[in-house]
Amino acid sequence: MPNGESLHDLQRRAWRAISGITETAGNAIVVTHNMTIRTIICKIQNTDMLHIRGMHVDLASKTFVEFKFGKGAIVILNDTSHLKET
């Protein structure tokens, strides 16, 4: 972002928050922006941040991550089924 936080800074800040949550909570719901979600996914998948713009996370989508022994695993990514009309 021009004159703003870099993606690497955003990832470090988000990961500190996620680490704090996973150390203290059994289950938690975290709500954040799609760019923040993408930085967290990159960290979990050990993906270079150069590929973040090619990753798609819809607005109001759900992504579920399970943490065990300090490691994250993506269970559901970018689920929008709750947004579809019936």
C-alpha positions, -999 to +999 in steps of 0.1 A: +000+000+000+014+034-009+026+052+023+011+023+043+019-010+059+038-035+037+024-069+032+052-084+052+045-060+080+008-070+078+017-107+079+040-103+109+013-083+128-015-108+118+007-138+127+014-123+162-023-121+168-030-156+155-002-170+176-016-153+207-050-167+200-039-202+193-018-203+225-047-193+247-080-204+231-095-238+225-117-225+197-119-190+182-135-170+155-113-144+139-129-118+115-106-098+093-100-084+058-093-106+028-058-093+024-050-102+060-064-137+054-042-141+023-011-132+043-020-157+070-026-184+043+008-176+028+024-181+062+006-214+068+015-227+034+050-213+034+042-195+002+062-166-010+043-133-006+051-125-043+021-148-051-004-132-028-021-112-056-029-144-075-047-158-044-084-151-043-104-147-011-140-134-016-155-107+005-176-122+033-162-157+026-153-182+053-119-198+057-113-223+085-079-231+098-071-258+124-041-254+146-024-284+162+010-283+179+016-248+166+010-257+130-019-244+109-038-265+083-064-250+060-097-269+064-119-247+043-108-219+020-130-191+006-164-208+013-192-186+000-221-211+002-237-190+030-241-161+005-259-180-022-296-174-027-319-203-021 
